[in-house]
Amino acid sequence: MSELNKLEFVGRAEHLNRIISLVQESNKLRVVLVEGRGGIGKTWLLHALKSGLNQVQIGTSEIIDCDIPVFNDAEDLYTQIAKQLYYYTYKEWLLRLRKLREDENRLSQIAYEQERRQLEKFLVDEINRKSSQQRLVFLIDTVEKLGQADIREQVWECIGDLCHQLENAVFILAGRPSIAHQTLEKSFKEEELTYLELNEFTHEDVQTYIRCKEEQLHFTLGQELVRKIIVLSGGSPIMIEFGVEYAYREVIPDWLESEDIETIPSRLKKTGGFEAEMVRHITQLRTSMDRLTLLLSRIYPLDSCDIANLLELSTEDAQRLFIDAQSYFFIKPVIGGSQISLHDIVRDLVEKYVWADIDPDLEWRKRDSRIAAKYFEQKDYDLGPQKRILEVQRYCDDSHKVANIEFMIEEVKQLREFNTTRWLWNALYADPITGFETWHEVTDRIRRQSKKFGFVNQLLAIAKQFETEINPDQQFKLIIFESKIVHALKDKSTKEN
């Protein structure tokens, strides 16, 4: 169970009740968009909505978190939505998606778009089939991370188009301010789209929140420490969490307990503020949790096996750490709870205040990436034989068995793509010059052998992050590689015309 589910919902009752009422009463509603800065409580609101909607007999999805590096386009989100429907739907969706992506460089742009719309229609029909039995709500978090930067507007146009076709389903989206708002506003009438903005807690809400945390933890802060946290947190739920939970875990800074509230602000001006101090203790690396937090700030999501290999722990110690980590408010389970990730605002804070302090020359991070690159390369390599065995098994007379094997092959392919992406990014980070040669060899082979332009473009986007760090010859190779992709797309367009 998420730590959020154990805590009484505070300070957002108006938003919660309004959304539940809208979902219950309005047949025209298609999308609810909730925006607010990092750490303001958007994920908490989604958890409360899931509980509240289930209580009034409205079906909800699991919370789909876009803060993992697999959400590169609208179809990646649709894959997670298909998972929430029927097993048959997910299996059929994955097989059809594979065919679409393999057809990308064979079909004309018009034919490809027609096939993509047919695939979207399949998902719409399946959602409408399930929602014909009861109102259905999809909960989607960290939506500002959805899609590669250069196609985000296009991604949101696709999502808006899909939502228009739903008959008894609503998308509730939560994220930081992004292009999603203005794009969706163009697509929907006022009664079809509800926009809400979350702001900081009031003074009274902060007091109530702290009292609930004390009850949850069976722990009392003391009036003076409560007063300091109220003032210093600025009403930000995540800063309150830091103050309360770190006091509970006895890692709170000495000055927060010993100094007067009148003198603390001047101290914080010199050190980066309250938020900087709430993560700075990680620099001491006193615990395995500190090491895991550093790792997750750069490489995520991870399962217990990943943690064992990347932190060089025993299987048993890694499993214990994996379980214990989920008791911290800033660690969130993802991908059905099989992996964990760091809250995105905490990841930002660790990058800004911890890594800059303990690793100014990047050597530590480069070493971690060298280890990660080798690890994910091996994971990618190990999946190869699995795929080949499945490919042999599909040559049989049982059509049902063949369809199931095709589905398993596609799942293995998706895992391989995810591992390849993490392998090549870490190789480039560890050593841009050497890493580029690895990237070019692997990506060019995929370009020649694969039928998926989309995946090759994802890998191209990774290399372009390091464009200024590679040598002139490599920059020229990158230009040539990109021109091959552009030429292939133009060639398609010419044939079409």
C-alpha atoms as one frame of an Amber mdcrd trajectory, in Angstrom:
protein
   0.000   0.000   0.000   1.266   3.510  -0.850   2.191   5.720   2.104  -0.278
   8.245   0.649  -3.154   5.821   1.131  -2.424   5.572   4.853  -2.651   9.335
   5.444  -5.898  11.245   5.990  -6.562  13.479   2.988  -6.020  17.114   3.999
  -6.486  20.515   2.403  -7.908  19.472  -0.965 -11.449  18.402  -0.011 -12.988
  21.057  -2.264 -11.052  19.818  -5.306 -11.711  16.180  -4.440 -15.467  16.613
  -3.988 -15.805  18.775  -7.090 -14.083  16.236  -9.338 -16.106  13.316  -7.938
 -19.346  15.280  -8.452 -18.391  16.217 -12.004 -17.543  12.614 -12.889 -20.831
  11.416 -11.375 -23.113  14.073 -12.839 -21.729  15.227 -16.185 -22.054  12.951
 -19.191 -20.330  15.582 -21.315 -17.118  15.654 -19.235 -14.154  14.120 -21.054
 -11.014  15.421 -19.304 -10.034  16.831 -15.899  -6.586  18.465 -15.885  -4.976
  19.203 -12.499  -1.808  21.303 -12.553   0.560  22.561  -9.867   4.249  22.832
  -9.159   6.309  19.828  -8.091   5.538  18.502  -4.608   2.225  20.340  -4.295
   0.152  17.151  -3.789  -1.114  16.127  -7.244  -0.290  12.432  -6.792  -1.931
  12.459  -3.366  -5.088  13.896  -4.943  -5.110  11.083  -7.535  -4.846   8.465
  -4.765  -7.732  10.116  -2.905  -9.776  10.243  -6.123  -9.189   6.555  -6.755
 -10.500   5.725  -3.290 -13.403   8.186  -3.437 -14.573   7.142  -6.928 -14.455
   3.454  -6.045 -16.689   4.172  -3.047 -19.394   5.592  -5.361 -19.164   2.588
  -7.714 -17.149   4.307 -10.454 -14.384   2.159 -11.901 -10.873   3.581 -11.937
  -7.604   2.496 -13.479  -4.446   2.064 -11.486  -2.532   5.351 -11.456  -0.464
   5.455 -14.656   2.749   7.411 -13.981   4.383   8.980 -17.049   7.592   9.687
 -15.092   9.424   6.672 -16.505  11.459   6.674 -19.726   9.026   4.579 -21.795
   6.381   7.207 -22.537   7.767   8.513 -25.823   4.484   8.942 -27.724   0.713
   8.654 -27.366   0.802   4.937 -28.226   3.051   4.259 -25.209   0.379   5.769
 -22.959  -2.319   3.804 -24.791  -0.361   0.605 -24.101  -0.642   1.243 -20.359
  -4.352   2.054 -20.767  -4.907  -1.217 -22.682  -3.284  -3.044 -19.748  -6.037
  -1.674 -17.505  -8.829  -3.197 -19.617  -9.036  -6.903 -20.481  -6.084  -9.284
 -20.895  -7.269 -10.009 -24.443  -7.360  -6.262 -25.162  -3.786  -5.740 -23.981
  -2.500  -8.745 -25.927  -4.292  -7.739 -29.124  -3.248  -4.093 -28.724   0.431
  -5.008 -28.351   0.413  -7.191 -31.456  -1.378  -4.543 -33.533   0.972  -1.831
 -32.256   3.977  -3.923 -33.309   2.524  -4.269 -36.814   1.884  -0.516 -37.002
   5.432   0.356 -35.975   6.927  -2.211 -38.335   4.829  -0.761 -41.182   6.027
   2.772 -40.470   8.812   2.795 -43.065   6.872   0.681 -45.597   3.588   2.562
 -45.855   2.969   6.014 -47.277   2.228   8.712 -44.716  -1.476   8.644 -45.605
  -1.700   4.846 -45.378   0.266   4.831 -42.129  -2.041   7.444 -40.598  -5.077
   5.402 -41.646  -3.607   2.310 -39.980  -2.794   4.311 -36.837  -6.394   5.545
 -36.670  -7.658   1.991 -37.026  -5.492   0.982 -34.078  -6.806   3.920 -32.052
 -10.374   2.931 -32.965  -9.713  -0.569 -31.612  -8.706   0.911 -28.238 -11.656
   3.340 -28.215 -14.077   0.477 -28.924 -12.569  -1.587 -26.088 -12.782   1.319
 -23.626 -16.378   2.004 -24.672 -17.208  -1.698 -24.328 -15.904  -1.805 -20.749
 -17.411   1.576 -19.784 -20.837   0.533 -21.084 -21.143  -1.479 -17.853 -20.094
   1.390 -15.522 -18.500   4.853 -15.662 -14.745   4.466 -16.106 -11.998   6.879
 -15.035  -8.333   6.729 -16.076  -5.909   8.337 -13.596  -2.692   9.565 -15.209
   0.135  11.292 -13.318   3.200  13.423 -14.214   1.735  14.126 -17.652   4.250
  16.887 -18.405   6.795  14.101 -19.068   4.629  12.414 -21.717   6.200  12.360
 -25.193   9.546  13.517 -26.515   9.920  17.316 -26.329   9.672  17.931 -30.093
   6.357  16.060 -30.501   4.522  16.887 -27.242   1.920  19.098 -28.872   1.182
  16.367 -31.416   0.916  13.790 -28.602  -1.665  15.911 -26.767  -3.652  16.427
 -29.956  -3.819  12.628 -30.335  -4.935  12.187 -26.708  -7.588  14.886 -27.141
  -8.860  13.145 -30.281  -9.104   9.814 -28.427 -10.981  11.366 -25.478 -13.546
  12.903 -27.863 -14.524   9.388 -28.956 -15.141   7.998 -25.458 -18.782   7.494
 -24.492 -18.695   6.905 -20.737 -15.078   7.415 -19.675 -13.066  10.330 -18.256
  -9.335  11.021 -18.214  -8.063  12.693 -15.015  -4.598  14.078 -15.727  -2.160
  15.555 -13.198   1.146  17.294 -13.803   3.211  20.432 -13.670   2.173  23.316
 -15.958   2.832  22.249 -19.556   1.658  22.472 -23.143  -1.143  20.017 -22.276
  -3.415  22.795 -20.973  -3.405  25.051 -24.032  -3.550  22.096 -26.451  -6.537
  20.502 -24.717  -8.324  23.866 -24.424  -8.337  24.088 -28.225  -9.872  20.619
 -28.513 -12.714  20.731 -25.986 -15.770  22.800 -25.125 -16.005  24.277 -21.641
 -18.310  21.529 -20.334 -15.988  18.800 -21.668 -12.771  19.987 -19.961 -12.296
  20.961 -16.309  -9.058  22.678 -15.287  -7.911  22.915 -11.654  -4.773  24.455
 -10.188  -3.362  23.310  -6.849  -1.717  25.875  -4.601   0.122  25.745  -1.264
  -1.671  24.716   1.930  -3.127  27.347   4.239  -1.689  27.739   7.753  -4.573
  25.699   9.187  -4.136  22.951   6.580  -0.440  22.642   7.450  -1.297  22.182
  11.136  -3.883  19.516  10.298  -1.469  17.774   7.933   1.271  17.624  10.576
  -1.173  16.278  13.149  -2.207  13.509  10.716   1.445  12.638  10.048   2.102
  12.408  13.782  -0.823  10.021  14.157   0.319   7.957  11.186   3.853   7.666
  12.566   2.828   7.392  16.261   5.250  10.203  16.935   5.059  13.710  18.432
   7.148  16.572  17.076   6.726  19.148  19.821   5.123  22.580  19.461   8.317
  24.499  18.684   9.382  22.164  15.867   5.842  22.215  14.435   5.933  26.023
  14.406   9.251  26.009  12.542   8.059  23.522   9.915   4.868  25.547   9.353
   6.900  28.697   8.670   9.749  27.131   6.673   7.702  24.777   4.469   5.773
  27.646   2.899   2.696  25.418   2.737   4.361  22.929   0.381   3.210  19.384
   1.214   6.509  17.797   0.202   8.529  20.183   2.391   6.237  19.374   5.324
   6.825  15.672   4.624  10.575  16.204   4.698  10.463  18.048   8.007   8.147
  15.588   9.799   9.515  12.325   8.449  13.163  13.265   8.848  12.504  14.268
  12.448  10.886  10.850  12.906  13.878   9.088  11.320  16.306  11.250  13.348
  18.131  12.711  10.362  16.812  16.250  10.800  19.497  18.993  10.899  20.609
  20.033  14.407  20.006  23.712  13.656  16.300  23.079  13.013  15.884  21.866
  16.578  18.340  24.159  18.358  18.050  27.565  16.614  15.236  30.094  17.013
  12.799  30.525  14.131  13.801  34.210  13.944  17.440  33.398  13.068  16.892
  30.392  10.772  15.853  32.313   7.603  19.167  34.219   7.496  21.054  30.912
   7.795  19.020  29.381   4.955  19.749  32.294   2.615  23.412  31.231   2.641
  22.758  27.527   2.019  20.060  27.441  -0.663  16.921  27.465   1.473  14.872
  24.930   3.394  14.538  22.577   0.426  18.336  22.349   0.039  18.783  21.502
   3.707  16.151  18.765   3.522  18.272  16.720   1.065  21.766  17.766   2.081
  22.112  15.021   4.722  22.330  12.531   1.812  25.853  13.833   1.155  27.014
  11.978   4.291  26.050   8.606   2.704  25.447   7.078   6.109  22.911   4.504
   4.966  22.049   2.234   2.047  18.954   4.393   1.579  21.156   7.418   0.907
  23.056   5.448  -1.755  19.808   4.228  -3.299  18.407   7.779  -3.403  21.494
   8.949  -5.289  21.197   6.056  -7.724  17.475   6.632  -8.363  18.099  10.326
  -8.971  19.800   9.327 -12.243  18.829   5.752 -13.158  15.202   4.733 -12.809
  12.938   2.864 -12.379  14.709  -0.068 -10.685  13.673  -3.460  -9.322  15.414
  -5.314  -6.495  17.649  -7.207  -8.948  18.803  -3.918 -10.513  19.521  -2.524
  -7.038  21.564  -5.614  -6.090  23.758  -5.279  -9.184  24.153  -1.501  -9.292
  24.782  -1.065  -5.549  26.730  -4.356  -5.262  24.447  -5.773  -2.571  23.422
  -9.339  -1.868  20.055 -10.423  -3.250  18.594 -10.537   0.277  19.917  -7.078
   1.249  18.665  -5.586  -2.016  15.198  -7.047  -1.506  15.062  -5.659   2.050
  16.174  -2.239   0.810  13.611  -2.361  -2.018  10.803  -3.007   0.494  12.092
  -0.513   3.111  12.506   2.228   0.498   8.770   2.169  -0.197   8.088   3.338
   3.369   9.690   6.703   2.472   7.259   9.319   1.158   9.537  10.301  -1.747
   9.823   6.767  -3.178   6.968   5.655  -5.409   6.195   2.184  -6.770   5.757
   2.094 -10.567   4.956  -0.485 -13.265   2.492  -2.339 -11.075   4.749  -2.147
  -8.013   7.511  -4.254  -9.563   9.909  -1.280  -9.663  10.499   1.932  -7.722
  11.298   5.486  -8.684  12.106   8.746  -6.929   9.524  11.528  -6.719  10.444
  13.896  -9.557  10.805  16.995  -7.333  13.178  15.078  -5.018  15.162  13.972
  -8.059  15.500  17.651  -9.029  16.599  18.615  -5.505  19.222  15.844  -5.309
  20.626  16.881  -8.685  20.751  20.542  -7.677  22.016  20.340  -4.096  23.579
  16.922  -3.472  25.394  15.910  -6.634  26.756  19.434  -7.119  28.264  19.226
  -3.631  29.703  15.695  -3.587  30.624  15.286  -7.268  31.620  18.650  -8.789
  33.794  17.015 -11.489  31.108  14.405 -12.438  33.520  11.520 -11.847  31.211
   9.687  -9.439  28.264   9.983 -11.801  30.362   8.858 -14.748  31.534   5.826
 -12.782  27.930   4.944 -11.909  26.982   5.266 -15.565  29.860   2.999 -16.650
  28.557   0.313 -14.275  24.963   0.892 -15.408  25.896   0.763 -19.110  27.565
  -2.646 -18.714  24.672  -3.920 -16.629  21.926  -2.872 -19.065  23.972  -4.102
 -22.027  24.103  -7.527 -20.381  20.365  -7.423 -19.612  19.703  -6.594 -23.251
  21.999  -9.410 -24.406  20.365 -11.946 -22.059  16.941 -11.271 -23.591  18.189
 -12.237 -27.069  18.064 -16.030 -26.531  14.592 -15.738 -24.941  13.323 -14.038
 -28.079  14.949 -16.615 -30.401  13.461 -19.550 -28.431  10.002 -17.982 -28.667
  10.454 -17.360 -32.401  11.197 -21.063 -32.930   8.193 -22.091 -30.821   5.719
 -20.068 -32.876   6.090 -22.442 -35.841   3.376 -24.830 -34.744  -0.155 -25.735
 -35.823  -1.974 -24.360 -32.769  -3.162 -20.879 -33.810  -4.094 -19.892 -30.230
  -0.634 -20.872 -28.996   1.005 -18.971 -31.878  -0.913 -15.782 -30.989   0.187
 -16.110 -27.365   3.825 -16.619 -28.394   3.636 -13.551 -30.686   2.439 -11.546
 -27.684   5.309 -12.841 -25.509   7.826 -11.981 -28.261   6.506  -8.427 -28.376
   6.832  -8.048 -24.582  10.461  -9.237 -24.813  11.090  -6.742 -27.640   9.711
  -3.908 -25.512  11.980  -4.918 -22.628  14.959  -5.009 -24.986  14.184  -1.525
 -26.289  13.935  -0.193 -22.728  17.266  -1.774 -21.763  18.943  -0.590 -24.990
  17.819   2.965 -24.269  19.251   2.902 -20.726  22.454   1.176 -21.892  23.228
   3.743 -24.599  22.326   6.800 -22.501  24.627   5.664 -19.693  27.414   4.780
 -22.153  27.253   8.297 -23.611  27.155   9.916 -20.168  30.108   7.885 -18.869
  32.304   8.743 -21.870  30.725  10.689 -24.764  33.534   9.859 -27.223  33.641
   6.095 -26.630  29.930   5.971 -25.900  29.108   7.580 -29.239  30.912   4.824
 -31.142  28.858   2.242 -29.231  25.702   4.253 -29.858  26.428   4.582 -33.596
  27.205   0.883 -34.071  24.085  -0.270 -32.194  21.684   2.339 -33.560  22.851
   1.999 -37.164  22.375  -1.768 -36.921  18.865  -1.225 -35.559  18.194   1.291
 -38.359  19.220  -1.228 -41.030  17.530  -4.261 -39.487  14.508  -2.761 -37.757
  11.274  -1.589 -39.265  10.659   0.896 -36.443  11.488   4.513 -37.332  10.017
   5.590 -34.002  12.540   3.669 -31.890  15.479   4.809 -34.027  14.315   8.412
 -33.524  14.223   7.844 -29.748  17.836   6.668 -29.856  18.764   9.620 -32.074
  17.280  11.997 -29.476  19.536  10.416 -26.841  22.685  11.021 -28.892  21.719
  14.631 -29.596  21.757  15.309 -25.836  25.540  14.786 -25.998  26.144  16.479
 -29.380  28.401  19.209 -27.952  30.576  16.663 -26.070  31.575  14.474 -29.025
  34.409  15.286 -31.445  33.925  16.987 -34.865  34.181  13.711 -36.813  31.505
  12.173 -34.629  29.312  15.246 -34.997  29.592  14.778 -38.761  28.640  11.081
 -38.407  25.627  12.143 -36.378  24.558  14.590 -39.109  24.891  11.849 -41.733
  22.914   9.419 -39.599  20.129  11.949 -39.083  20.078  12.761 -42.810  19.524
   9.058 -43.574  16.402   9.118 -41.420  15.194  12.340 -43.049  15.953  10.964
 -46.529  14.036   7.755 -45.787  11.003   9.771 -44.681  11.243  12.037 -47.742
  11.560   8.973 -49.949   8.289   7.703 -48.495   6.646  11.045 -49.182   7.944
  11.129 -52.783   6.618   7.648 -53.515   3.283   8.640 -52.015   3.049  11.757
 -54.214
